[in-house]
Amino acid sequence: MTALDQIITPACVIQLNKLEQNAKRVFDICEKQQLTLRPHVKTLKSLEAARIYAPAPMPITVSTLAEATCFAEAGYTDILYAVTLTPNKLTRVETLLNSAVNLTVIVDSVAAVKAMSRSLTHADSLIPVAIEIDCDSHRAGVKPDSQELLDIADEISAVKSLRFAGLMTHAGASYAALTVEEQCSIAEAERNAVLYAADRLRAQGIECEMLSVGSTPTILAPISHTGVTELRAGVYATFDCVMAGLNLCAYNDIAMSVLTTVIGFHCDENGVLIDAGWMALSRDNGTSGQAYNCGYGLVCNKSGELLKGWFVESTNQEHGIIRHKENLDPQAVFSFGDVLRILPIHACATAAQYSHYYVTSDDQTIDATWQRINGW
Amino acid sequence: MTALDQIITPACVIQLNKLEQNAKRVFDICEKQQLTLRPHVKTLKSLEAARIYAPAPMPITVSTLAEATCFAEAGYTDILYAVTLTPNKLTRVETLLNSAVNLTVIVDSVAAVKAMSRSLTHADSLIPVAIEIDCDSHRAGVKPDSQELLDIADEISAVKSLRFAGLMTHAGASYAALTVEEQCSIAEAERNAVLYAADRLRAQGIECEMLSVGSTPTILAPISHTGVTELRAGVYATFDCVMAGLNLCAYNDIAMSVLTTVIGFHCDENGVLIDAGWMALSRDNGTSGQAYNCGYGLVCNKSGELLKGWFVESTNQEHGIIRHKENLDPQAVFSFGDVLRILPIHACATAAQYSHYYVTSDDQTIDATWQRINGW
């Protein structure tokens, strides 16, 4: 049994009880609404972590084919790859499909379907293809009221090796929705975009098996998701400072932290140097536009209790500088060698800096090490 | 022989000729000044890459003990670990020293020396310890004119298992020095800080074997580095958009790029969607304060030729959005499935997102795959 303060810092720590509690919160929402949950595994990208919030054979969402491959090998059979498929990835997709995994890919243009059709190598593939709907002009997707929506569905139906699987959307704009009213409004728009697009296809005689929506803010929004077939979300499993800034969780619910050590003081400016820079924390500063700017992370003691007002103000590759919001003298609080834990601004970005996580239940000792699936 | 456009995107590509040319530029500077070069391997963290710009048995600088361990196993015997040592890393350091590697660690406080002394486990270790000097109030280090400098040197000399190795400093402020005059001025200050500190120690009867200075902007500054024993720098091997923005290289010298594929268009706003988001590019936006803001990367065609005015304006986890500085219509230039290459804003941060690199000499085919050493 290794004590937390004996492992080499920086390191990424998962608090198991909090992960379980966050997972249960979303399981309960979906159960109450009798909706399928398809968790996005892109935050932790870990088979061991997924046992808590997305146990097989639950359907899952992935952000890379590396995740798809590992989860398929571990027994997951219903996988949605939620980034537009490119021709250079088609062979990998066909290999996965031939291993009896139902891997659904997405497109949002006729050009993407034509490119897929040209690149198919196995005549006997039957690739499930969903259309991504743009519900908020945030990123990808086809507009629900566009002619191209109908053209894409027709194009998919015209290719023998493709099977039209339905519609999906993601309200990326919800990460900037600061009030519950805005979150509800975006969640309604997300659902309505998919339902409207499905109605238009139905009028053309095309049925949608899957109507998939979601993001952490929209699935937690207190609306009824009636009409869709499933909800997707990912970062709720760990939460992070961005989500806490949207009042979707308390800081105390955040299940991930970066273990770090005090390595000195920047005396002129009341700074504390730690051995966690952007390599350990990421460069994400996603709370900079929120009411409370957490910088590059909020500071906890080694047991995970928040040290109010202390935050990581700046980072270099292997150095971070902590300061207090009211510029307090840090030497009254911290000493060289102190072990601290930093709550992540954006858990997906922070987790991406690690190959594995240390798991704790008691905030004192390590129970397990979980591996992460990096790369594409 | 794999063609560049056949590998799964996103992927990190190293242009071998440019890496060699950048390495030669710094070899020549050091040869001309008859100074030892101690390259920092923290950008690429790759044994294969280091063969070009830091071939063994050259002395090297590392940012993690993971790098120190791998490079030591590969025959490097003179390694400077340039982050203040914490007690939880001491056992790893002692293990390396016992394998006959000269691993120098750094401290910048009496507290750090005392902590090291308390945590020593092998009575027969003799750990070389250098003192980090603060030359620009940027980050870590002890001021060259401080009493603590003398106290730290005394404290090191008082511990039987420690050997005082000399002084090092890093002018981190040089990354914000926009003119050659500023770069020279910071380089002079960096050198002078170490020489002044060494004079003060000499007056106390303490000799400095190593006087180590450097950062890419300061070692490229046209000053004489007389008096120091060695120069350190790292990012010059690949360069990046931040360095180009400081006029330290041309964009065409940048030896690293991220291979990506066009996955769609954001038609309302003249955006091009690519399959390289912050997971592939990093969140670094270090040119945002420079004259030319490159966003999250500059766009090249698949042969590495810059497409003037096109840059990555925003990123999500697996999506990037390219736009033109003058908001040109992208559909006249790009098509679905086009393979592009993105020049990194900060090569250290972009490279950190990968486990390996694809190496090309002709910008068409892959010659080799180089592994990267991640973690701590």
Interface residues (C-beta under 8 A of the other chain):
Chain A: D5 Q6 I7 I8 T9 P10 A11 K42 S63 T64 L65 V83 T84 T86 P87 N88 K89 R92 D108 S109 A111 A112 A115 S137 R139 A140 G172 T261 I263 G264 F265 H266 D268 E269 L273 D275 W278 M279 A280 S282 R283 D284 N285 N316 Q317 E318 H319 I321 S335 F336 G337 V339 C348 A349 A352 Q353 Y354 S355 N374 G375 W376
Chain B: D5 Q6 I7 I8 T9 P10 A11 K42 S63 T64 L65 V83 T84 T86 P87 N88 K89 R92 D108 S109 A111 A112 A115 S137 R139 A140 G172 T261 I263 G264 F265 H266 D268 E269 L273 D275 W278 M279 A280 S282 R283 D284 N285 N316 Q317 E318 H319 I321 S335 F336 G337 V339 C348 A349 A352 Q353 Y354 S355 N374 G375 W376
